[in-house]
Structure formats: structure tokens, C-alpha cells
Amino acid sequence: MHCQIRVTTNRGSKVSIIDLNTLLKDISPDFPCGEELNSPIKLVEQAGRCRVVVTGAYHIGVFALSQGIPVICLALSTYFKQKFYGLQELFGDGCVVFRLDKQRIDRDFLKVLSRIWDAAPSLRESLLRSAERQAQRANHAYEAFLTGKTPHDIPVGIATLPVSENWDS
């Protein structure tokens, strides 16, 4: 079975279809497409078994990053660029935003994949620490909510996130 990524604009008009089997034939001739991943648990477990995850879906990126797996996020629309840049700010070098409107999938993608693939083992611990910090912040915020504290009682890192300069560009 061939793996394809359908790249669309925010209005849903088809831009192109990327055939991952063709793109990655020299790296992995039997590239798995994920057709057997038919439940959230299976998706989370599979993401944790990968060395690198390539996705255009926000939650798949979260599933991988929270398990210490680096992610290449494929982004075209402003909406997904914002979401993925937010993940990048939370997880650092282990989350790469591949801009389909500025980078060529046939020329630039394999360079990015190769770089992240090689760095994956050294990125694991920092990704896990980032996930742990975020879990602690979420627990703290939830506790503040349950106890009736105001947003001012929540640590600054929870109440506000930095805004990236390049989200819209």
C-alpha cells in the first residue's frame, strides 16, 4: 500500500499529493502507512516506537514528543503553522516545522529528516523533560481551577505562552 499525504490549503482545495513511499524508497522500501492504527491507544503506542515521527496532525506530534520522539510537522495553512510553532516553542529542537509553502518536499525534506534522524537519540531526554514540565504545569493549573484560585495565582508559564514572531510569516 502506498502512503500519501494530501496537502491542502485552509480552504480545502487540493495542492498536491506527496507519495511517501517514493520519497523514502532509499531509506525504507517497506514504509509503514499506519492502516492498522485504528484506535488512539495504538497511535500513541506506535508513536513511542518510532525514531522520528512525520505528521501533519497536531495530536500525533504531541503523542510522539511527550514520549521523547522527535517530530517533523508538515505545515501549510496559517492555522497549522501556529499550532506547530507552539509545539516547537514547548519542545525545542526536537520539533521541526517543515513549511510546505516555503520548503520543497522533494529537495529539502530528506535533509531535514536526516538531521533529525541522526539527532534523535540525543534529543530524547530534553523532550521527556519538556513533557514532564508541561504535565506539572497542567496539574498545577487544574489544581488552581479546582481550588478556585484566580488566573493570577497560576504561575506565569501557564497563564501565558510567548508569541512567536514567525507564526504568520
Residue, then its C-alpha position, 0 to 999 in steps of 0.5 A: m500500500h502506498c502512503q500519501i499525504r494530501v496537502t491542502t490549503n485552509r480552504g480545502s482545495k487540493v495542492s498536491i499529493i506527496d507519495l511517501n513511499t517514493l520519497l523514502k524508497d532509499i531509506s525504507p522500501d517497506f514504509p509503514c502507512g499506519e492502516e492498522l492504527n485504528s484506535p488512539i491507544k495504538l497511535v500513541e503506542q506506535a508513536g513511542r516506537c518510532r525514531v522520528v515521527v512525520t505528521g501533519a496532525y497536531h495530536i500525533g506530534v504531541f503523542a510522539l514528543s511527550q514520549g521523547i520522539p522527535v517530530i517533523c510537522l508538515a505545515l501549510s495553512t496559517y492555522f497549522k503553522q501556529k499550532f506547530y510553532g507552539l509545539q516547537e516553542l514547548f519542545g525545542d529542537g526536537c520539533v521541526v516545522f517543515r513549511l510546505d509553502k516555503q520548503r520543497i518536499d522533494r529537495d529539502f525534506l530528506k535533509v531535514l529528516s536526516r538531521i533529525w534522524d541522526a539527532a534523535p537519540s540525543l534529543r530524547e531526554s530534553l523532550l521527556r523533560s519538556a513533557e514532564r514540565q508541561a504535565q506539572r504545569a497542567n496539574h498545577a493549573y487544574e489544581a488552581f481551577l479546582t481550588g478556585k484560585t484566580p488566573h493570577d495565582i497560576p504561575v506565569g508559564i501557564a497563564t501565558l505562552p510567548v508569541s512567536e514572531n514567525w507564526d504568520s510569516 
